[in-house]
Amino acid sequence: MDGGTIAAYAAWAAALIALAGAGSQFFIGRKQADAALISAKAAHATALDAGRHTVAEFRQVWIFNVIDTLCELNAIIATTQDGSRSSEDEKKLASLRTRLEILLNPDESPNVALVAKIDAISGAANDEDKRQKANEAIQAARKILKTEWDRVKTELNPKTA
């Protein structure tokens, strides 16, 4: 064999080796890209889950704020007569009602109805009427809070919705 043929065979062998190396690098690169995609999808799912939990925590805090406000408001209304309330009680009632209005969405009719029911308690003719109106307000509040609790559960587990 002459030198040119040997060089041609050597070049051909080197090309085959380079091709095999490129093929293995392509295979490895593809596997790394697949692994990176899986990792990115997992990170995205984790971020979505964290976001859902954060919103659910905020909703839970909101629920507790509404409950606390309603309880305090109802305690003052239930334990005092309209004419016997001190100016401090009147200020506290006005503050709690305002707080409740701020906490509740004015665009949702159940929320508007709850505030109206609370306002109706003050206009009750007697203690029995006041108890009945207070019970109606509590029932309306329970429906609102149940709806919000269902939203929390749905946000935490959207697959069941």
C-alpha positions as CSV (number, residue, x, y, z in Angstrom):
1,M,0.0,0.0,0.0
2,D,1.2,3.4,-0.8
3,G,1.1,6.3,1.6
4,G,-1.9,8.0,0.0
5,T,-4.1,4.9,0.5
6,I,-2.9,4.5,4.1
7,A,-3.7,8.2,4.7
8,A,-7.2,7.7,3.1
9,Y,-7.9,4.7,5.3
10,A,-6.7,6.6,8.4
11,A,-8.9,9.5,7.5
12,W,-11.8,7.2,6.9
13,A,-11.2,5.5,10.3
14,A,-10.9,8.9,12.1
15,A,-14.2,10.0,10.5
16,L,-15.9,6.9,11.7
17,I,-14.5,7.4,15.2
18,A,-15.6,11.0,15.2
19,L,-19.1,10.0,14.0
20,A,-19.4,7.5,16.8
21,G,-18.3,10.1,19.3
22,A,-20.8,12.6,17.9
23,G,-23.5,10.0,18.1
24,S,-22.8,9.2,21.7
25,Q,-22.6,12.9,22.5
26,F,-26.0,13.5,20.8
27,F,-27.5,10.6,22.8
28,I,-26.1,11.9,26.1
29,G,-27.2,15.4,25.3
30,R,-30.7,14.3,24.5
31,K,-30.9,12.4,27.8
32,Q,-29.7,15.5,29.6
33,A,-32.3,17.6,27.9
34,D,-35.0,15.2,28.8
35,A,-33.8,15.2,32.4
36,A,-33.8,19.0,32.4
37,L,-37.3,19.1,31.1
38,I,-38.5,16.7,33.8
39,S,-36.8,18.9,36.4
40,A,-38.3,22.1,35.0
41,K,-41.8,20.5,35.0
42,A,-41.4,19.4,38.6
43,A,-40.2,22.9,39.6
44,H,-43.2,24.4,37.9
45,A,-45.6,22.1,39.7
46,T,-43.9,22.9,43.0
47,A,-44.3,26.6,42.3
48,L,-47.9,26.2,41.5
49,D,-48.5,24.2,44.6
50,A,-46.7,26.7,46.8
51,G,-48.9,29.5,45.2
52,R,-52.1,27.6,45.9
53,H,-51.0,27.0,49.5
54,T,-50.2,30.7,50.0
55,V,-53.6,31.7,48.6
56,A,-55.3,29.1,50.8
57,E,-53.5,30.5,53.9
58,F,-54.6,34.0,53.1
59,R,-58.2,32.8,52.7
60,Q,-58.0,30.9,56.0
61,V,-56.8,34.1,57.7
62,W,-59.6,36.0,56.1
63,I,-62.1,33.4,57.3
64,F,-60.8,33.7,60.9
65,N,-60.9,37.5,60.7
66,V,-64.6,37.4,59.6
67,I,-65.4,34.9,62.3
68,D,-63.7,37.0,65.0
69,T,-65.4,40.1,63.8
70,L,-68.9,38.5,63.7
71,C,-68.4,36.9,67.2
72,E,-67.4,40.2,68.8
73,L,-70.2,42.1,67.0
74,N,-72.7,39.5,68.0
75,A,-71.5,39.5,71.6
76,I,-72.1,43.2,72.0
77,I,-75.5,43.1,70.3
78,A,-76.6,40.0,72.3
79,T,-75.6,41.3,75.7
80,T,-76.8,44.9,75.5
81,Q,-80.1,46.7,75.0
82,D,-80.2,49.4,72.3
83,G,-80.8,52.2,74.9
84,S,-78.3,50.8,77.4
85,R,-75.2,50.6,75.3
86,S,-72.4,52.8,76.3
87,S,-70.7,55.1,73.9
88,E,-67.8,52.7,73.9
89,D,-70.1,49.8,72.8
90,E,-71.6,52.0,70.1
91,K,-68.1,52.9,68.8
92,K,-67.1,49.3,68.9
93,L,-70.2,48.2,67.1
94,A,-69.7,50.8,64.4
95,S,-66.0,49.8,64.1
96,L,-66.9,46.1,63.8
97,R,-69.6,46.7,61.2
98,T,-67.2,48.8,59.2
99,R,-64.5,46.1,59.5
100,L,-67.0,43.5,58.3
101,E,-68.0,45.6,55.3
102,I,-64.4,45.9,54.4
103,L,-63.7,42.2,54.8
104,L,-66.7,41.2,52.7
105,N,-67.0,41.5,49.0
106,P,-69.7,44.1,48.2
107,D,-70.2,42.5,44.8
108,E,-71.4,39.2,46.2
109,S,-75.1,39.2,47.2
110,P,-74.7,36.8,50.2
111,N,-72.3,39.3,51.7
112,V,-74.6,42.2,51.2
113,A,-77.5,40.2,52.7
114,L,-75.4,39.4,55.8
115,V,-74.6,43.1,56.5
116,A,-78.3,43.9,56.0
117,K,-79.3,41.1,58.5
118,I,-76.8,42.5,61.0
119,D,-78.3,45.9,60.6
120,A,-81.8,44.5,61.1
121,I,-80.7,43.2,64.5
122,S,-80.5,46.7,65.9
123,G,-84.0,47.5,64.7
124,A,-85.5,44.4,66.4
125,A,-88.7,45.1,68.4
126,N,-87.9,42.9,71.3
127,D,-85.4,40.3,72.7
128,E,-87.1,37.4,70.9
129,D,-87.1,39.3,67.6
130,K,-83.4,40.2,68.2
131,R,-82.5,36.6,68.8
132,Q,-84.3,35.5,65.7
133,K,-82.6,38.2,63.5
134,A,-79.2,37.3,65.1
135,N,-79.8,33.7,64.3
136,E,-80.6,34.6,60.7
137,A,-77.4,36.6,60.5
138,I,-75.4,33.7,61.8
139,Q,-76.9,31.3,59.3
140,A,-76.1,33.7,56.5
141,A,-72.5,34.0,57.8
142,R,-72.2,30.2,57.9
143,K,-73.2,29.9,54.3
144,I,-70.6,32.6,53.3
145,L,-67.9,30.9,55.4
146,K,-68.7,27.4,54.0
147,T,-68.4,28.8,50.5
148,E,-65.0,30.2,51.3
149,W,-63.9,27.0,53.0
150,D,-64.9,25.1,49.9
151,R,-62.8,27.5,47.8
152,V,-59.8,26.8,50.1
153,K,-60.2,23.0,49.7
154,T,-60.6,23.4,45.9
155,E,-57.5,25.6,45.7
156,L,-55.5,23.0,47.7
157,N,-56.7,20.1,45.6
158,P,-57.8,21.3,42.2
159,K,-58.0,17.8,40.8
160,T,-61.1,17.1,42.8
161,A,-62.9,20.1,41.5
